[in-house]
Amino acid sequence: MSEPPDPDPGRLRPEPAPPPVAPADGTPYGPGPWPVYGRSLDPAGYETGLEYGGRWRRLIAAFVDGLIVYLVTWLLTAPVLGLGTMYEGGFARRTAANLIAGVVAFAYYVLQHGRWGRTLGKRVMSLRVVRADDADAISYGQAAWRLLFEYLVTVATCGVGGLVDVAWILWDKRRQALHDKVARTIVVRARPEMPDPYVKEHRF
């Protein structure tokens, strides 16, 4: 079908725009990088860019920390309350020994996690606890809530909940225990070349 005649053939007309050219990478949207929809940029759902602590590393660190807490508690209670007091003594002695164990655990975990993000076991295994939202240093409140939740769920379930809490890292994609989830923390690898978010904090 022919076009109608132009009533003003002498006027200037704008040149038509060139057709769009696909970029070299073959995508119709230009150079990327472009997000991949339906998949998070970071497995945790937070763009921290950090490597999660390995499951075996966490379990070994937990074993080392538990052994240290037990030995310190035993050294404090055995001379005064007797050997095996936490398991074989009378009610009053067992209660006193378990209270001492709670104080030792609180001081060991909360003070170290709140100040450095690392216990002795985590230092051995090159791990650090950070906030899940932005990988920054956790607060003493978060450190205390991590420990308190683990203690409460263990006592309330006669120990079963404590095992489930720790075992959760075996199948969790973010390798979080249940106490990490409630406190919104993650455990990451602490390599020497990586910046330490706790260095800028003066917590004492």
C-alpha positions, 0 to 999 in steps of 0.5 A: 500500500502506497503512502499518501503524498506529502503536502510539504515536500520541502520541509526537513524531516528528522532521521529515523532512529536506528534499530536497537543493536544487541550488545556483545554479550547477546542480552537485550538489556545492555551490559550487566551484571544483572540480578538473577531473579529467584535466587539470592545473591548470598545464601544467607539472604544478606549480601555479606560476601563472607564465607560461613564457618564449616560444620565440622569447624563449628562442632570442633570449636564447640567441643573445645569450648565445652571442655574448657568450661567443664575443666574450669568449673571442675577446678573451682568446685572440686576443692570446695564441694568435692569431686563429682559434685555436679552429678553425685553430691546432695541437692544443695551441693549439686545446685551450687556446682551447677550455679558455678558452672552457669557463671563460668559459662556466662563469663566465658561465652558472653564476654568473649563473643561480645568483645571479640566475637570469638571464644578460644575454640573459635580462635583455634578453628578460625571462626568468628560470630557476627551479625546476620544482617550486616556482618558487623560486631554483635552486641553483648545482648546478642551474645547473652541471648545466644547462650540463654536460649541454648540453656533454656531449650536444653533445660526445658527438654532435658537435654534433647533440645540442646542436641537439636540446637547444635545439630541444626547446623548440619542441615541449615543452609546458613549453618546456623544453630537455633541460638544463631537464628533467634539472636540473628547471628552467623558464624563465619570464617575469620581469615587473617587478611579479612577485616575484623569488625571488632577492632573498631569497637572499644567494649570495656 
